[in-house]
Amino acid sequence: MGNHVRQTAFVIVTAASLTLFSSLLFAENWWQKTKDAVHEVSEAVEQKFLQQDDQEPDYQTPNFDPADPLLLAAQAHQWRLSHRQDAVWHSPMAVLEAGVNHGPTVVLVHGLGQNGMLDWLPVIPALAARYHVLAVDLPGFGRSALPSGEYSPENYAAVLAGLIADLAHDEVHLVGHSMGAAVSLYLASQMPSATPSPGPQLRQLMLVDAAGILERTAFVKSLATAPVPLEQLPDIIRSPSASAVDFAESLIERVSLLGDPTAVLGNRRIRDAVVGQSPNSNAALALVQTDFSRRFAQVTVPTAILWGAQDTVAPLRTGYLLEQKIAGAQLSIFPDAAHVPMASHTPMFNAWLLNRLEGTADDAYRYQPPSAPIGNTDLVLKDCSNRVITGAYRRVSLSRCKNILLDNVSAERLSVAHSSVELRNVSLVSEGRSFSSDESVVLGTNVLIQGKKAALIQGSRIDLAGATVAGADKALNVKATSLLVFSVSELQSGASRRPIHGSFRLEDKRW
């Protein structure tokens, strides 16, 4: 790589890091001020509306813009584009129907942004030739009204359930993107599938770059990454860039531990006063406050997951997590795609989608974990960087190592000291202590840590998603101040089992 390209990449990464640094440097003070401001607003709004009774709002049906690309496409293809009353707020909601004489029904659920169902326009013609298609602008977005209330996955799932009951054919395939994928997952956990029941039956769930499944700290932290993945940067700037990102992540974690100033937003009037007329803020806040831990086991239909490997909005680790947590789920990865693969890689996306609808999916983009050579040796690494490790070991020891990935690894014990490590599909099982981290940063997805005293944490930052930490005595022993983030994980101490989803600052704690 030439000097010019190296310098340009360095400037980009440094500028991004400094921008993030400057915005987060006084984050703790900002967070406390935000909490105080929200409290003041809550008191003022409560006082203002104390004597008012709730009234059913009178929503006006929005007009379709004659130049709207969606309207023009609907007219050209003779699709039905109209407004219907939603099942939660009873407000006008834009609904598109295509391929009405075909079946089964494919329901398309969009993500954040005022494009709404327009994001699905590259997909609808291919689907409408063979299937009945339902697409919607969720309330607050696109061509729908802006009702007052919480735009939560629970409420949006109820909106979709009403739409499906009214318009869908007997069999339903549910396809969600980004926030819409999280909403679709929520609905799939409630919707009848295999058991005989009146109304449409869910037959398949497809999730595309799902957002908001990780615990809120882990999700926000993922947005602090460099403009390009670290492994794609030249060696000369890779380590400094990693250090800048690591520092930004640590600040986000510290801020998250000061408490959640959005907790009072459960009150409708306070939320409306604070969020105002921003559906993106409303929906995003509700999304990151939703814990999906208990939803995965309730999804009983075949589930396909698609991810753009270059997605910087919803981290790919979420896809790995979903594949493990949803029984029988299959993850596919488009190597060059980012967050909206149906727009950037339309032919590939349409082929992927139609193949799964028709049950003829191939393995072209299926995620395959790396082969894990069988062994029973010790692996000891010191002062190393940028390594990928796979296989089976008796003991793995990392000291002063940076940017190490353990992918599809099994061992009796993992020791990490003064290092930064990512764990993916890692199993650590022994009769003693299985995992120790000393002054290190550890990011883990789909991790099993099991032992008599499973994990010893000292002065570290640990971020685990889809993890089980099980100790015959205690699961965790935290000796020096450490920051721990858990997403849809589980702690087992002796006979006690508990789900865990949150951020914690611990010191001298046995858990």
Backbone torsions as a table, in degrees:
resi	resn	phi	psi	omega
1	MET	NA	130.9	-176.1
2	GLY	-70.3	163.1	-177.8
3	ASN	-61.8	-37.1	-178.9
4	HIS	-61.5	-45.4	-179.6
5	VAL	-65.4	-40.6	178.3
6	ARG	-60.6	-45.6	-178.4
7	GLN	-65.5	-41.1	178.7
8	THR	-61.9	-45.7	179.1
9	ALA	-62.0	-39.9	179.8
10	PHE	-63.5	-42.5	-179.9
11	VAL	-63.1	-43.6	-179.1
12	ILE	-60.3	-51.2	-177.0
13	VAL	-65.0	-43.2	-179.3
14	THR	-63.3	-43.3	179.3
15	ALA	-61.9	-44.3	179.5
16	ALA	-63.4	-41.6	-178.9
17	SER	-65.9	-44.1	-179.9
18	LEU	-65.3	-38.1	177.7
19	THR	-61.3	-46.6	179.3
20	LEU	-64.9	-40.2	179.3
21	PHE	-61.3	-46.6	-176.9
22	SER	-65.7	-33.4	-179.1
23	SER	-76.7	-21.4	-175.5
24	LEU	-109.8	-7.7	-171.9
25	LEU	-56.6	-42.9	179.3
26	PHE	-107.4	37.8	-172.8
27	ALA	-65.3	-36.7	-177.8
28	GLU	-62.9	-44.3	178.6
29	ASN	-64.0	-41.9	177.9
30	TRP	-61.2	-42.6	-176.9
31	TRP	-63.5	-41.9	179.5
32	GLN	-64.9	-41.3	177.6
33	LYS	-62.7	-38.3	178.4
34	THR	-62.7	-44.0	178.2
35	LYS	-59.0	-44.9	180.0
36	ASP	-63.4	-41.4	-179.2
37	ALA	-64.4	-43.8	179.3
38	VAL	-62.3	-38.7	179.2
39	HIS	-63.4	-42.9	178.3
40	GLU	-62.9	-42.9	178.7
41	VAL	-62.2	-41.6	-177.6
42	SER	-61.0	-42.4	179.6
43	GLU	-66.1	-42.4	-179.0
44	ALA	-64.3	-43.9	-178.2
45	VAL	-68.4	-41.3	177.7
46	GLU	-59.5	-42.4	180.0
47	GLN	-65.6	-39.5	-177.0
48	LYS	-64.4	-39.3	-173.3
49	PHE	-102.2	11.4	-174.1
50	LEU	-59.6	-37.5	-176.1
51	GLN	-95.6	4.6	-176.4
52	GLN	-97.4	142.5	175.1
53	ASP	-94.5	150.6	175.3
54	ASP	-65.0	137.1	177.4
55	GLN	-128.0	141.5	177.4
56	GLU	-69.5	117.4	-177.3
57	PRO	-67.6	153.9	177.9
58	ASP	-103.3	96.2	-175.8
59	TYR	-82.1	141.0	175.1
60	GLN	-95.9	137.2	179.5
61	THR	-73.3	121.2	-179.8
62	PRO	-65.0	152.3	174.8
63	ASN	-91.0	144.9	174.4
64	PHE	-78.1	132.0	176.2
65	ASP	-68.5	125.2	-179.1
66	PRO	-57.5	-23.1	-179.6
67	ALA	-96.3	4.7	-179.6
68	ASP	-62.3	124.2	179.4
69	PRO	-57.5	-31.7	178.9
70	LEU	-68.7	-43.4	177.9
71	LEU	-62.9	-43.1	179.7
72	LEU	-62.8	-40.1	177.9
73	ALA	-67.0	-40.0	179.0
74	ALA	-62.6	-41.3	178.4
75	GLN	-66.8	-40.2	-178.2
76	ALA	-67.5	-34.9	-176.2
77	HIS	-100.1	-0.8	-177.5
78	GLN	61.0	43.5	171.7
79	TRP	-87.9	159.0	177.9
80	ARG	-93.1	119.7	176.7
81	LEU	-124.7	116.4	-174.1
82	SER	-151.7	178.6	175.2
83	HIS	-110.3	137.5	174.8
84	ARG	-128.6	158.3	178.7
85	GLN	-78.6	128.0	179.5
86	ASP	-75.9	161.5	-171.6
87	ALA	-84.5	-7.0	-176.7
88	VAL	-108.6	-55.5	-177.0
89	TRP	-97.7	-10.5	-178.4
90	HIS	59.8	39.1	179.0
91	SER	-107.3	160.4	179.1
92	PRO	-66.7	126.8	-177.4
93	MET	-125.0	129.3	-179.2
94	ALA	-75.0	129.6	-178.2
95	VAL	-132.3	135.4	175.6
96	LEU	-114.9	133.1	173.5
97	GLU	-119.5	132.1	176.8
98	ALA	-136.2	156.6	-179.9
99	GLY	58.0	42.4	-171.7
100	VAL	-58.3	-33.8	-176.0
101	ASN	-84.2	-1.8	178.0
102	HIS	-98.5	172.3	173.5
103	GLY	-162.6	161.6	-0.9
104	PRO	-69.5	-174.1	-177.8
105	THR	-98.3	133.1	172.3
106	VAL	-108.1	120.1	-179.3
107	VAL	-101.4	125.2	-177.3
108	LEU	-107.9	124.2	-175.7
109	VAL	-120.3	120.1	-173.3
110	HIS	-83.1	171.2	176.6
111	GLY	-99.3	-164.9	178.8
112	LEU	-62.0	153.2	176.6
113	GLY	115.9	148.5	-175.6
114	GLN	-77.1	-2.2	169.9
115	ASN	-61.2	-35.1	-178.0
116	GLY	57.0	-133.3	-176.6
117	MET	-69.1	-9.8	177.5
118	LEU	-58.9	-27.6	177.2
119	ASP	-60.5	-23.0	-178.5
120	TRP	-91.4	-2.0	-175.3
121	LEU	-56.2	-37.5	178.1
122	PRO	-65.8	-16.3	-173.9
123	VAL	-98.8	-33.5	-168.9
124	ILE	-59.4	-45.0	-178.0
125	PRO	-58.5	-41.7	179.6
126	ALA	-64.9	-37.1	179.3
127	LEU	-72.4	-41.9	-173.3
128	ALA	-65.0	-19.7	178.5
129	ALA	-69.8	-19.9	-175.5
130	ARG	-130.2	-18.6	-173.2
131	TYR	-132.4	159.2	168.9
132	HIS	-80.5	124.0	-173.8
133	VAL	-113.4	132.6	171.3
134	LEU	-120.6	122.9	173.4
135	ALA	-126.4	151.3	-172.7
136	VAL	-143.7	148.0	163.1
137	ASP	-93.4	109.4	-179.8
138	LEU	-57.9	148.8	179.9
139	PRO	-50.2	132.3	-177.4
140	GLY	98.2	-12.5	-174.0
141	PHE	-124.0	155.6	172.1
142	GLY	57.4	-120.8	-173.3
143	ARG	-100.0	11.1	178.9
144	SER	-94.4	165.7	178.1
145	ALA	-69.9	167.9	-178.2
146	LEU	-111.2	79.4	-176.4
147	PRO	-73.9	161.6	177.9
148	SER	-88.9	130.2	179.5
149	GLY	149.9	-178.3	-177.8
150	GLU	-89.2	122.3	-179.5
151	TYR	-87.4	66.4	-173.6
152	SER	-93.7	159.0	173.1
153	PRO	-55.0	-36.3	179.7
154	GLU	-63.7	-47.8	179.9
155	ASN	-66.8	-42.1	179.0
156	TYR	-66.1	-34.7	175.9
157	ALA	-62.7	-38.4	177.5
158	ALA	-67.0	-37.0	175.9
159	VAL	-60.6	-47.1	-179.1
160	LEU	-67.0	-37.9	178.9
161	ALA	-59.9	-41.5	177.6
162	GLY	-65.6	-41.1	178.9
163	LEU	-63.4	-44.2	-179.6
164	ILE	-64.1	-41.8	179.0
165	ALA	-61.7	-34.3	-176.9
166	ASP	-82.4	-38.1	-166.3
167	LEU	-120.8	-21.2	-171.9
168	ALA	-75.4	154.5	171.6
169	HIS	-77.5	-174.8	-171.0
170	ASP	-63.8	-34.3	-178.7
171	GLU	-111.8	138.1	-175.0
172	VAL	-126.5	134.1	170.0
173	HIS	-114.1	124.6	-172.6
174	LEU	-105.8	123.1	-177.6
175	VAL	-124.1	119.4	-178.6
176	GLY	-126.4	144.4	179.3
177	HIS	-119.6	133.6	174.6
178	SER	56.8	-121.9	175.8
179	MET	-56.5	-38.1	179.3
180	GLY	-62.6	-28.0	175.9
181	ALA	-69.5	-40.4	177.0
182	ALA	-64.1	-41.7	177.1
183	VAL	-63.1	-42.2	180.0
184	SER	-64.1	-39.6	176.4
185	LEU	-61.7	-43.5	178.7
186	TYR	-60.5	-45.8	-179.9
187	LEU	-65.5	-41.5	-178.7
188	ALA	-61.9	-29.1	178.9
189	SER	-72.6	-12.0	-178.3
190	GLN	-112.0	-21.1	-167.3
191	MET	-85.3	137.1	178.0
192	PRO	-62.8	144.7	-179.1
193	SER	-133.3	-79.4	-172.3
194	ALA	-81.2	-27.0	-175.1
195	THR	-83.4	139.3	178.3
196	PRO	-61.0	129.6	177.7
197	SER	-160.8	156.0	179.4
198	PRO	-67.5	151.3	176.9
199	GLY	91.4	176.6	-178.1
200	PRO	-62.4	148.7	179.8
201	GLN	-112.6	136.7	176.8
202	LEU	-77.9	128.8	-177.7
203	ARG	-111.0	-26.4	-176.3
204	GLN	-159.5	146.7	177.9
205	LEU	-121.9	132.0	177.5
206	MET	-128.4	123.1	-174.9
207	LEU	-114.5	126.5	-176.7
208	VAL	-118.3	114.3	177.0
209	ASP	44.9	58.3	-175.5
210	ALA	-64.9	135.0	-179.7
211	ALA	-108.8	151.1	169.3
212	GLY	83.9	6.0	-179.2
213	ILE	-77.0	-37.0	178.3
214	LEU	-66.5	156.2	172.9
215	GLU	-55.9	147.8	-166.6
216	ARG	-58.4	-36.9	178.6
217	THR	-65.0	-44.1	179.9
218	ALA	-64.1	-38.3	-178.5
219	PHE	-68.2	-46.8	179.6
220	VAL	-64.9	-37.9	-179.2
221	LYS	-61.3	-33.5	-179.0
222	SER	-65.0	-22.5	179.1
223	LEU	-79.4	-5.7	-179.5
224	ALA	-91.1	12.5	-179.4
225	THR	-74.5	165.3	178.8
226	ALA	-67.1	163.0	-179.0
227	PRO	-58.7	-28.6	174.9
228	VAL	-127.9	152.8	179.2
229	PRO	-55.7	142.9	-175.5
230	LEU	-58.9	-36.3	-177.3
231	GLU	-67.8	-13.6	178.7
232	GLN	-94.4	-4.0	179.3
233	LEU	-84.1	152.8	176.2
234	PRO	-64.4	152.7	-176.0
235	ASP	-55.7	-34.1	-173.4
236	ILE	-63.1	-26.3	-178.1
237	ILE	-118.1	-0.7	-175.6
238	ARG	-63.2	-47.1	-178.5
239	SER	-66.6	-47.0	175.5
240	PRO	-58.9	-38.5	179.9
241	SER	-65.3	-43.1	179.1
242	ALA	-60.8	-39.4	179.7
243	SER	-65.4	-40.0	179.5
244	ALA	-65.4	-44.1	178.3
245	VAL	-63.9	-41.9	179.8
246	ASP	-60.2	-41.6	179.4
247	PHE	-64.7	-42.7	179.0
248	ALA	-61.6	-42.8	180.0
249	GLU	-63.0	-39.6	-179.4
250	SER	-63.4	-37.7	177.6
251	LEU	-64.9	-43.0	178.9
252	ILE	-60.6	-42.5	179.2
253	GLU	-62.5	-43.0	-179.8
254	ARG	-63.5	-41.7	178.9
255	VAL	-61.2	-41.9	-176.1
256	SER	-62.4	-25.5	-176.4
257	LEU	-80.3	-8.2	-178.8
258	LEU	-81.0	-3.0	-179.7
259	GLY	111.8	164.5	-175.7
260	ASP	-106.5	105.3	-179.4
261	PRO	-69.9	-9.3	-179.3
262	THR	-87.6	0.2	-174.9
263	ALA	-59.7	-34.8	-177.9
264	VAL	-73.3	-7.5	-175.9
265	LEU	-74.5	1.3	172.8
266	GLY	-66.5	-22.8	175.1
267	ASN	-76.4	123.9	-172.5
268	ARG	-59.0	-46.2	-175.4
269	ARG	-68.3	-39.4	177.8
270	ILE	-64.8	-43.6	-179.1
271	ARG	-61.8	-43.3	-179.4
272	ASP	-63.1	-37.8	-179.3
273	ALA	-70.3	-36.1	-177.2
274	VAL	-81.8	-48.6	-176.5
275	VAL	-76.7	-29.5	-179.9
276	GLY	68.2	-138.5	-176.3
277	GLN	-100.2	32.8	-178.9
278	SER	-103.2	97.0	179.1
279	PRO	-64.5	-31.9	177.9
280	ASN	-61.2	-46.8	179.5
281	SER	-64.4	-43.9	179.5
282	ASN	-57.6	-52.1	-176.5
283	ALA	-68.7	-38.8	-178.9
284	ALA	-65.6	-42.6	178.2
285	LEU	-61.7	-45.4	-179.8
286	ALA	-65.0	-35.2	-178.5
287	LEU	-66.4	-49.1	-176.2
288	VAL	-72.6	-14.0	176.5
289	GLN	-89.8	-2.6	-178.1
290	THR	-92.0	129.6	176.6
291	ASP	-98.9	116.1	-177.2
292	PHE	-92.2	7.9	-171.8
293	SER	-53.4	-40.7	-175.1
294	ARG	-90.3	2.5	-175.9
295	ARG	-88.4	-33.0	-171.0
296	PHE	-60.3	-45.0	-176.0
297	ALA	-67.2	-17.3	-178.3
298	GLN	-90.5	-1.9	175.6
299	VAL	-88.6	114.8	-172.7
300	THR	-114.6	3.5	-178.4
301	VAL	-99.8	159.0	174.0
302	PRO	-55.0	134.6	-175.5
303	THR	-127.5	127.4	175.7
304	ALA	-113.4	138.0	-177.4
305	ILE	-122.5	133.4	178.1
306	LEU	-125.1	138.1	179.7
307	TRP	-138.7	142.8	168.1
308	GLY	-86.5	122.6	-175.3
309	ALA	-62.4	-22.9	-178.7
310	GLN	-96.3	15.7	-178.3
311	ASP	-67.2	120.8	176.0
312	THR	-105.4	4.7	177.9
313	VAL	-98.0	-52.1	177.3
314	ALA	-115.6	110.0	-172.2
315	PRO	-63.8	144.3	-178.7
316	LEU	-58.3	-26.4	179.2
317	ARG	-59.3	-25.3	176.0
318	THR	-63.4	-38.3	177.2
319	GLY	-63.4	-43.1	176.4
320	TYR	-60.8	-41.3	179.2
321	LEU	-62.3	-47.4	-178.3
322	LEU	-63.2	-39.1	179.9
323	GLU	-61.8	-37.4	179.9
324	GLN	-75.4	-38.4	-170.9
325	LYS	-81.0	-27.9	-178.2
326	ILE	-99.0	120.8	-174.5
327	ALA	-58.3	126.9	176.1
328	GLY	75.9	4.4	-178.4
329	ALA	-67.4	149.6	-179.8
330	GLN	-127.6	126.5	-178.2
331	LEU	-98.0	129.7	171.9
332	SER	-116.0	146.8	-176.8
333	ILE	-130.4	126.0	170.6
334	PHE	-90.1	112.0	-171.7
335	PRO	-59.4	-36.1	-173.1
336	ASP	-102.0	1.1	-175.8
337	ALA	-88.8	156.6	176.4
338	ALA	-108.5	-132.6	-169.5
339	HIS	-82.5	-20.6	-175.6
340	VAL	-124.9	74.0	-174.2
341	PRO	-66.1	-25.2	179.9
342	MET	-69.1	-21.9	177.0
343	ALA	-92.0	-40.7	-174.7
344	SER	-84.6	-27.0	-176.2
345	HIS	-134.6	54.8	-171.6
346	THR	-56.5	-50.0	-179.4
347	PRO	-60.2	-43.3	178.1
348	MET	-62.8	-43.4	-178.5
349	PHE	-63.8	-47.9	-178.8
350	ASN	-61.0	-39.5	177.8
351	ALA	-64.3	-43.4	178.1
352	TRP	-59.8	-46.4	-176.6
353	LEU	-66.5	-48.0	-178.2
354	LEU	-65.6	-38.3	177.8
355	ASN	-60.7	-39.0	179.7
356	ARG	-75.6	-34.6	175.8
357	LEU	-63.5	-35.0	-175.9
358	GLU	-94.7	0.7	178.2
359	GLY	71.1	26.2	-178.5
360	THR	-119.9	28.3	-175.4
361	ALA	-63.4	138.3	173.4
362	ASP	-102.1	-177.6	-175.0
363	ASP	-102.6	20.2	-173.5
364	ALA	-57.9	-37.8	-176.4
365	TYR	-118.4	10.6	179.9
366	ARG	-64.5	138.2	176.6
367	TYR	-73.0	126.4	176.4
368	GLN	-121.1	116.6	178.2
369	PRO	-62.8	151.3	-179.4
370	PRO	-61.9	149.6	177.4
371	SER	-62.8	143.4	-176.5
372	ALA	-115.8	98.4	179.6
373	PRO	-56.7	137.6	-179.8
374	ILE	-80.1	132.9	179.0
375	GLY	-161.2	170.6	179.3
376	ASN	-142.8	47.8	-176.3
377	THR	-115.2	170.6	174.5
378	ASP	-94.9	140.9	175.8
379	LEU	-118.9	115.2	-178.6
380	VAL	-120.3	119.3	-179.2
381	LEU	-125.1	135.9	177.1
382	LYS	-133.8	142.7	174.6
383	ASP	50.8	48.5	179.5
384	CYS	-122.3	169.6	180.0
385	SER	-153.7	157.1	172.1
386	ASN	54.5	55.7	-179.8
387	ARG	-120.8	145.1	172.3
388	VAL	-113.7	127.5	-175.9
389	ILE	-120.8	131.1	173.4
390	THR	-131.4	165.1	172.7
391	GLY	117.4	-176.0	-179.6
392	ALA	-112.2	136.3	-176.6
393	TYR	-141.0	162.7	171.0
394	ARG	-81.8	-47.8	-179.1
395	ARG	-143.3	137.5	174.2
396	VAL	-119.6	127.0	-179.4
397	SER	-127.2	125.0	-179.9
398	LEU	-122.5	126.1	-179.7
399	SER	-134.0	125.4	179.9
400	ARG	54.6	46.3	179.5
401	CYS	-114.0	146.6	-177.1
402	LYS	-125.9	142.5	174.1
403	ASN	55.7	54.0	178.6
404	ILE	-103.4	131.5	176.5
405	LEU	-112.3	122.1	170.0
406	LEU	-101.2	109.6	-174.1
407	ASP	-119.4	118.1	179.9
408	ASN	59.7	58.0	-177.6
409	VAL	-116.8	139.8	170.5
410	SER	-124.6	141.6	-179.0
411	ALA	-159.8	163.4	173.9
412	GLU	-80.4	-32.7	-177.7
413	ARG	-151.5	142.0	173.2
414	LEU	-125.1	124.5	176.6
415	SER	-116.7	127.2	-178.5
416	VAL	-125.6	125.5	-179.9
417	ALA	-134.6	125.9	176.4
418	HIS	51.2	48.0	-173.5
419	SER	-140.1	164.0	170.7
420	SER	-119.8	124.4	-169.5
421	VAL	-139.0	141.1	169.8
422	GLU	-111.9	135.1	177.3
423	LEU	-114.2	130.1	177.3
424	ARG	-136.0	120.0	-178.0
425	ASN	55.2	61.5	-176.9
426	VAL	-118.0	134.7	179.2
427	SER	-120.5	121.2	179.9
428	LEU	-122.7	106.4	-173.9
429	VAL	-133.4	126.2	176.6
430	SER	-154.5	175.0	177.3
431	GLU	-87.6	-11.9	179.6
432	GLY	-111.4	-126.9	176.3
433	ARG	-93.5	132.3	-174.7
434	SER	-98.5	-26.2	-172.9
435	PHE	-146.6	135.3	172.9
436	SER	-138.8	141.3	180.0
437	SER	-135.0	123.0	-177.8
438	ASP	-123.2	113.9	177.8
439	GLU	50.7	51.4	-174.6
440	SER	-135.4	166.7	174.5
441	VAL	-117.0	122.1	-176.2
442	VAL	-128.4	124.7	175.1
443	LEU	-113.4	120.9	-175.7
444	GLY	-131.1	138.1	176.7
445	THR	-130.9	127.2	-177.6
446	ASN	59.9	69.0	-174.9
447	VAL	-123.7	135.2	172.1
448	LEU	-113.3	122.3	175.6
449	ILE	-122.3	113.6	-172.2
450	GLN	-138.5	128.5	178.3
451	GLY	-174.7	179.3	179.0
452	LYS	-61.2	-50.7	170.3
453	LYS	-121.5	93.9	-161.1
454	ALA	-60.5	-49.0	-169.4
455	ALA	-137.9	135.6	173.9
456	LEU	-115.3	121.7	-175.7
457	ILE	-120.0	128.8	179.4
458	GLN	-136.4	114.8	174.6
459	GLY	53.9	43.4	-174.0
460	SER	-126.0	165.7	171.3
461	ARG	-114.8	117.9	-175.0
462	ILE	-120.0	127.0	179.0
463	ASP	-126.6	107.4	-176.0
464	LEU	-119.3	134.2	176.6
465	ALA	-126.4	133.9	-179.1
466	GLY	62.2	37.5	-175.6
467	ALA	-106.0	150.3	169.0
468	THR	-121.3	121.6	176.9
469	VAL	-115.8	111.7	-171.4
470	ALA	-125.4	123.5	177.2
471	GLY	-124.4	133.4	175.9
472	ALA	-62.0	-31.9	175.3
473	ASP	-99.1	-78.7	176.6
474	LYS	-129.5	144.7	-179.8
475	ALA	-73.3	-42.8	-174.4
476	LEU	-129.0	138.7	171.8
477	ASN	-127.8	106.7	-177.3
478	VAL	-105.3	116.0	-173.6
479	LYS	-101.2	-34.6	177.0
480	ALA	-122.0	154.6	-173.4
481	THR	-49.9	123.7	-177.7
482	SER	-138.1	153.6	176.5
483	LEU	-108.7	125.8	-177.4
484	LEU	-124.7	131.4	176.7
485	VAL	-121.3	126.5	177.9
486	PHE	-120.5	131.6	172.7
487	SER	-118.4	126.7	178.2
488	VAL	34.6	59.7	-177.8
489	SER	-121.2	-177.4	-177.0
490	GLU	-145.1	136.5	173.0
491	LEU	-110.1	135.7	175.8
492	GLN	-127.7	118.5	175.4
493	SER	-122.1	109.3	-173.8
494	GLY	62.3	-127.1	179.9
495	ALA	-88.9	-3.5	-177.2
496	SER	-88.6	133.0	177.8
497	ARG	-128.6	138.0	179.5
498	ARG	-148.1	137.0	171.1
499	PRO	-71.2	151.3	-179.5
500	ILE	-141.6	130.0	-176.6
501	HIS	-152.2	95.6	-177.6
502	GLY	170.3	-177.7	-179.0
503	SER	-116.2	141.0	-173.9
504	PHE	-142.8	143.0	171.1
505	ARG	-112.5	115.6	-172.9
506	LEU	-123.4	148.5	175.8
507	GLU	-151.2	130.0	-178.8
508	ASP	49.1	57.0	-174.9
509	LYS	-129.8	131.3	171.0
510	ARG	-109.4	128.4	-168.4
511	TRP	-128.9	NA	NA
